[in-house]
């Protein structure tokens, strides 16, 4: 049985919330980048790098969600990034 989508109405509140989450993610990434730049060459460089990497992944996820919410075709979702973890869980 095929799944059909007859009506997918994204409210303006949902879009506003998605845009706000993306803006927050950008701000967090910028903050993490500044902290990483300050930590280069110190013992906290690796931790700062990992926080920057996580913040960048959050920006990507929020951007994909917003693009999907704004799209006309809900079945044409943005594909997620492939990660090494995907190889571990593939059956």
Steps between C-alpha positions, in 0.01 A plus 500: 500500500645833397506794734350811351511853626185691418554811707816620659433839638796649676383782716680830509575434870686182406700682234578785739617252762716318244660830391565594863663162568724547196600849615576364848706218350701751292568709811611192694729395215655846481562491876652151475723616213628794706571268794681257272711777348598609851582141602728414208834385636369435852395186683133589446529512120353153443195566720441835331528333160246235593256768623548693175437185299181425696381859454561471123294179489218680684504781241478241223208321667307823561561614142372171359191513721421856389550416132266203538239707685509765228493254210197439283568128477518332842626176347810670361677526833866600516718194543695481825878501500662158498695437819734216599237393752266418211734216396475351847121494510443387141361149482 
